[in-house]
């Protein structure tokens, strides 16, 4: 594991930029496989998940060229393999997203049943498989792989039990070239989903968004290549904003977009954090005491689950008792033990401390009560997943003394050039070999 030693106690101050969204580039690269013509992407983040996605796409025939670190051309004139190996599929949860391109271009896809990625709760692929089955695909399990075959997908009416982002994105790709019309009810409408829809439309897809989370897709015979600039990463922007306020600092996040972060900004204002929206970004700063609030995560346009851990850390500095109710991933609070070891007063409960959610009858501890303000102390911690890892870094920056954070490679999957960026804001970080 890669390790950083962090000497805490200094507020973050300065300016930092955010590049394209991790949750967009991974899906856009896969969507480019639908066409045998080249696509060009700009504002591409230089992160680990991009590298893994490129490797997975290259394994089925994609060719890549880059003029600089943030510009990328993808061209897949021919699909050379429709099998994703278990080694590749175990590196993140993206393998299932190749269903549509592989089925449309070869009629077959072999995807590992066991997926890698952050351990924040089960993320089954049932919605993906059920959706393509309704579109005419045949699915069976052989030797730990899903073997999916189709003699051409056809349009269907699909109702998602839960507005899953990846299920929606996968079905949008599959429906774009299916025969006839597909209607996806209870779909996810996150900005990253809309970014994918925008790219697919540039390629020639016909996708309408209707009220009540419904997408209507009229399949086309062929898609072309396209040029597309990624939207900025709202998760990184919000994480940096929470870090600025939590450390009592002042940080301008260049390229952060207000329209992607309305719920986050409202919540930050309720807790007493300050922000200033400018033409080319958002300034986040601390100016006075913070107050306790009740917070509940949800699908878009609600408070994003990926914003939850840095915001919970921020709430350790608020006066009084705050409540965070997690309704998206059941095991999202796995990171809390390390914060408790650092002095945060956080208690976890298996009850819904808010609206009754789908975990109400489970034993998952999906609600947290935070008592603040807490003086954090240095510690030695191991990163369990991407978002929790960033939270640990900020906790170490806030804490008095020198902390060691192990497993930095989990964080660099989603944050570009993180060490230099945090150092530019005043963080005292030393990489340890």
N, C-alpha and C positions, 0 to 999 in steps of 0.2 A: 504493500500500500504506500502511496505517496503521502507525505506528512508535511504539515506546516506548523512552525512555532509562531505564535502570535502574542505579542506583548501588548496587552490591552490598556484601556483607560483613556484613549484619545478619541474625540468626536471625529466623524467623517466630514470633510469639507472639500469643496472644489466642484469640478465639472466632469461628467462622464457621459459617454454616448451609449446607446443601445442599437444593435443591428437587428436583422430580421428575426422573426419568431421561430424558435425551435419547433414548435408544434405546427408550423406551416411548412418549413422546408422539407421535413421528412415526408409529408403527404404529397407535396408538389412534385418531388423527385419521382415518387411512385406513379403519380398521375401522368407524368411525361411518358411513361412506358406505354400508354394507350395509343400513342402515335408512332409511326415510323419516321417522322420528321423531327428535326432538332428544335429544342426549346432553349430559351435564354433566361436566366434568372439573375436579378441584381439584389443588392442588400442581403446577401446570403451570409448567415452567421458561420464563423469558423469554430465549430464546436464538435464534440465527440459524436453526438447523435447524427450529425450530418455525415461524418466519415463512415459510420456504421451503415447508414442508409445507402450511401454511394457504393459501398462494398456489396451490399445485398443486391442493388440494382445492376451492378457490373456483373454479378454472378449469373444473371439471366440475359445479359447481352448489352447493357447500356454502356455507352462510351462518353467520357467526360473530358472537357477542356476548360481551363480557367485562365482568364487574362490577368486577374488579380485575386486576392483572397476573398473578395466579396462579390465576384461575378462568376457565373458558372454556365456552361453550355452542356446540355444533355442530348444525346442522340442514340436512339435504339432502332437501327434499321431492321434488325431481325432479333426475335427472341431465340436465344441459343440454348436455353434450358428452362424448363418449367418446374424445377425442383429446388426448393430452398433447403439446404442441409441443416441438420440439427445444430451443428456448430454455429452457423450464422443465425439461425432462428433463436438460439439461446442468448444472443447478445442484447436484444431488446424485443419489445412486443410488436414490432412493425411488420413481421413476416406475413401476418394474416391480411395486411393491407394490399398485398400483391394479387389477391384473388381476382379482382376485376380485370386488370391488364393481362394476366396470364390466361384467364378463361377466354377473353375476347380474341387474343392473338394466337392461342394454341389449343384452346378447348379443354385444357387440363391444368391443374395446379396441385402440387404436393407441398404441404405446409406442415412444419413440426407442430405437434399438439402442445408441447411444453414450450412456453415463451419465457424470455428473460425480462429484465426491466426492474423498476423500483418495486420493493416489497411493501406496498401500502394497502394491501387487501386483494382478494381475488378479482380478476378482471376477465371473466369468461368470454369466449368468442361465440357464444350461442346466438346472439343477435345477428352476427355476421353470417353465420352458416344458415340460420333459418331464413334470412333475407334472400340469399342467393338460391336457396332451395325453392322458395316461392317463385323465383325467376327462372326455374327450370333446371337448376344444377343438381347433380347427384353427389352425395357426400357419404364417404365411409372412412373408417379408421383402420389403418394397416401399419403394424410395426411402429406405433408411436407417431404416425403422421396422419394428417387429414388428406385424403385423396379426393379432390373435387373435380368433376368432369361436367361438361355441358356442350350440347350440340347447338350452340347459340343461345344466349340468354334472351328472355322475353320480358316485357313489362309486367308489373304486378302491383297490387296494392299491399303495402307493408305498414304495419302499426308496431312501432317500437314500444316495448313495455317501459323503457326508461330512455330519456333523450341522451343516449351515449354519443359522445363526439366521434370516436373512431368508427362506430357502427354506421353513423350517418355518413361520414366521409367515404367509407368503403362502399356503401350502397349507392351513393351519388356517382362514384366512378363506374361501378358495375352497370348502373342504369343509363349512363350517358350513351352507351352504344348498344343497349338492348333493343330488341324489336318491339315497337309500340310504346305505350305510356306507363311510367312507374309513378306511383304516389307514395311518398314516405310521410306517415303521420307521426306526431310526437317526436319530431327530429330535433337534434341539437342545432342551435343557431349562434354558437360562439363566433367571434370575429375570425378565428382561424378557419372555421367552416365556410364562412362567407368568402374568405380569401381563396379557398380552394374552388368554390363555385365561380368566382371571378375568372380564375385561370382556365377552368373548364369551358366557360363561355367564350373566352378568347380562342380556345382550340376549336370551337364550333359546336359545343354542346348547347342544348336548349333546356334551361332549368329555370322554372318559375318558383318564387317564394310566395306562399300564400299565408293567410292568417292562421293562428293556432298551430304554429310549428309544423307547417306542411310544405314539403317540396314536391313539385310536379315536374317530371323529367320526360321529355319526348326524345326517345332514342334516335341517334343518327348513325349512318353507315360508317362514317370515317371521321376521325379527328386529325387536325393538323398540329404542327408545332406552334409555339407562341412565345412572346416575350412578356415577362412579368416581374414586377418589383414587389418583394415581400413586405408585408406590414411589419412594423417594429414589434419587438417582443414585450408584450404588456406584463408578463410575469416578471421578467428581469427588471423592468421599469418600476413596478410596484415594490419588488423586493428591495431595490435601492432606495426608494422613497421611505419605506418602513425603517430601513437601516439608518437613514439620515436622521429621522425623528427619534428613534430609539437611542442613538448614541449622542443625542443633543447636538447634532451637527447641522450642516447647511449644504445641500448638494443639488446642483442643477443637472437633471437627467435629459441630455439632448436627444431628440427624436421621440420622446415619450408623447403619446397622443391622448388627449383628454377623452375623446369619444370612445376609446377602448377601455377606459378606466373609470367611468362615471361612478360605479358602485364603490370601488376602492376609495376614490377621492371623497365621496360622501361619508364613508365610514371613518376615514382618517380625520375629517373635519369634526365628526361627532366625538372622537376621542381627544381632540384638542391639538392634533398635529396641524401644521401649517403648510400650505402649498400656494404656488403662484403660477398660473398657466401663461406661458409665453408662446410666441409664434413658432419657435423651433424646439420647444421642449417644456418641461415642468420643473420648477424649483421646489424642493421639499426642505423644510427646516423646522427646528424646535424653537418655540418661543412661549414659555410658560408651562404650568403644570398640565399633566394629562389626566383625563377622568375615565373611570371604568365604564364599560358598555356591555351590552349583550350582542353577540355576533353569531350569525348562522350562515354556513356555506350552502351554496345551491348551484344549479346549472345557470348558465347565462340567461338573463342579465343579472342574476344574483351574484353574491360574493363568491369569487372563484376559490375552489378548494386549494389551488396552488398558491394562493395568497395567504392561506391560513397560518402556516407555521411562522413566517416572519412577522405576521401581525400579532400572533399570540406572544411572541417574544416582546414586541412593542408594548403589549398590555401588561407585562411584568413591571413596567415603569409607570403605570397609571395608578392613580389614587383610588383605593377601594377594591371591590370584588367584581371582576369581569367574568362573563360566561361565553364560551365558544362551543357551538353545537355543530358538529361535522355530519353532513347528511349525504356526502358523495362517496367517500371511501371509508370503509369501516375501520381500517387499521392505520389511519392517518396520524394518530397520536403516538406512534411508536418512538418518536424522537424526544418525547417529554422527559423520560427518565434522565437523560443527560442534562437537560436544563435544570431539573430538580437537584442533581448533583452539583450544579454550579450556583445553587442558592435560590432558584426560582420557586415560589410557592404555588404549585399547581396540583390540583386534585382531579382525578379522572373518574367518570361515572358511566355506567352502562344504560342510563336512562336518558330520554330525550329532554334536555333542558331547553325547551323551545317547542316548536311545532312537532307533532308526532311524525317521525320519518320512517323510512323502510327498515331501519335497524331497531325499531322500538321493541320488538319481541326477541331480539338477539342478546347475546352476552357480551357483545363488543363494547368496549369503552369508547364511546363516540361523543361524549360531552366533557368539557373541561371547565373548572372554576379556577380563576387566577386571582391571587391576592397580591396587590402591589402598593407602593413600589418596592422592588427588591434590589439589593446590591448584589450583583453577580460576582462570583469568584472564579479564578482560573481553574482549569481542570484538563484532564486528558480524555478525549472523546473520539469515538469511531463513527464515521458518517454512515448512516443506514441507507439513505436515498438522496436523490438530487436536491429537492427543495429543503429537506431537513438539513442537508449539508450546508447550504448557504446560511440557514438560520444558526447553525453552530459557529460558523465563521463570524457572524455579527455578534453573537453572544460572547465569543472570545475577545472581539474588539472592545466590547462594552466592559468586560470583566477586569478587575484589578489583578495584575500579575501576568505570568506567562502561561498560556495554554498550548496544548499540542492537539492538533486536529488530524486524525488519520483517515485515509480513504478519499483524498482530494480528487482522485480520478472520477469519482461519482459526480462531483460538482461540475467539473469541466465538460461533462456531457452536454450541459445546457447553458453555461456562462462563458462568453468569449473573453479570452485574455484576462482572466479574473485576477491573477496575482498582480500584474502591472496596473490594472484598473483600481484595485483597492489601495495599492501603494500610492497611486496618484492622489487619492483622497485622504492620505495621511495614515493609513493602517500600517502598523509595524509588523511585517510578515517576513519570515525566513523559511525558505524551502529546505527541508532536511532530506538528504539522500539515504 
